[in-house]
Amino acid sequence: MGTDIHGIVECRWDHWPTGDETAWDAAISLDHLYDGRSYAAFGALFGVRDDTSFRPLADHRGLPPDAAAGTVAAYHGWGRDAHGASWITWAELATTDWSEPATAVDACVHEYRRGPDGAWHFHGRNTSLTRFAGLARIDDPTVLYRAGRTHPEGTEWPDGDRLFRIARLRRGDAVPEADWGAVWSVMRTLADRHGPDGVRLVVWFDC
């Protein structure tokens, strides 16, 4: 059974030191911004279903004690299925080194495509496997899906304007802009209004 992510982007006013103005408000559901299921991203961000050997940015911090009422209600609506709750501010995300490499070689083979600039650009993990199996002469599916376990780091299979390589993921590859860009864009916009520490993403998972 798969694991999915749920959550709320929250914000607060930081202009006043006291009063209700400093309370967190549930701004938008994560469901409106992200609808994927990437264990690489879940692991690199929150330490859930990690298969990438990254230090999680916000590992199982739990539900914030001052979470917005709407966030608390949404979380408890999942009952016992909710687990792995955590949160992270825009201030933390904005200073993240997305070029940071994983601590270990990825078990999945990486596919790269040549861009207009002539450089190789990451395309995906375990993509175009039929073509890769032919190039690498792999017949065993258990080896095919975990080629990084049987081939040394740096092994390459050129294929015209495509390249397969055994390598380490970068954090930005595990959490690609194509999937998470809408989330970051909303948080960045809110941070312009509320400050980087006044915007956070609160998440939880279901089995």
C-alpha positions, -999 to 999 in steps of 0.1 A, spaced: 0 0 0 13 34 -9 20 65 12 6 99 3 14 134 16 -12 159 29 -8 193 45 -15 230 48 6 261 40 2 284 70 11 320 75 10 346 103 16 383 108 49 390 125 44 428 127 30 428 162 47 412 193 14 402 210 -22 395 203 -42 373 179 -24 388 149 5 365 156 -17 333 154 -11 310 125 -37 308 98 -44 280 74 -38 296 40 -41 268 14 -43 230 13 -13 212 -2 -37 192 -23 -42 224 -45 -5 226 -52 10 191 -52 -6 158 -62 24 135 -66 37 105 -47 75 107 -46 93 88 -19 125 105 -29 109 138 -21 92 126 10 125 113 23 147 143 14 122 167 29 107 149 59 124 115 64 94 95 53 98 65 30 133 76 23 152 57 -4 177 84 -13 202 87 16 196 124 23 196 141 57 159 151 59 153 189 62 125 185 87 125 150 102 93 141 121 90 174 140 53 166 148 23 188 145 33 224 156 18 231 191 5 264 177 -9 250 144 -39 268 129 -73 255 138 -80 245 102 -47 225 101 -55 207 133 -89 198 121 -76 185 87 -49 164 105 -73 148 130 -97 141 101 -73 113 90 -76 96 124 -52 68 130 -41 68 94 -21 101 99 16 97 107 49 114 101 37 149 109 62 176 105 67 212 94 92 235 77 94 273 72 100 292 41 131 306 58 146 271 59 136 262 24 149 294 10 184 287 23 184 250 13 213 238 -8 195 220 -36 227 210 -52 237 189 -21 245 153 -32 231 122 -14 254 104 10 252 72 -10 249 61 -47 213 58 -58 201 23 -64 181 35 -94 198 43 -127 196 80 -137 186 92 -172 200 125 -185 189 144 -217 212 167 -236 199 203 -234 201 232 -259 233 243 -241 249 209 -248 250 199 -212 235 168 -196 203 175 -176 187 151 -151 156 136 -165 145 109 -140 152 77 -121 145 43 -136 130 60 -167 131 45 -202 140 12 -186 133 -9 -217 159 11 -236 183 9 -207 179 -28 -203 190 -32 -239 220 -10 -236 232 -26 -203 222 -61 -214 202 -67 -183 176 -94 -183 169 -98 -146 142 -73 -134 156 -73 -99 189 -61 -113 172 -37 -137 154 -17 -111 184 -16 -87 213 -12 -112 231 10 -87 236 -20 -65 254 -40 -91 273 -13 -111 300 11 -98 292 48 -94 300 67 -126 292 38 -150 276 53 -181 256 41 -211 255 67 -239 225 67 -262 227 96 -286 212 127 -269 203 105 -239 226 91 -212 222 66 -185 244 68 -155 249 53 -120 252 84 -97 241 101 -66 210 122 -66 212 159 -58 186 172 -34 170 192 -61 167 161 -83 148 144 -54 125 174 -50 122 187 -85 109 222 -93 85 206 -119 67 189 -90 71 213 -61 74 247 -79 37 256 -72 42 250 -35 74 271 -34 58 298 -54 29 302 -30 52 301 0 75 326 -15 47 350 -23 33 347 12 68 352 27 70 386 8 40 397 29 45 378 62 83 373 63 103 341 57 97 328 93 60 337 90 52 310 64 55 273 69 43 240 54 27 216 78 25 180 65 15 145 75 12 112 57 -12 83 53 -3 47 47 
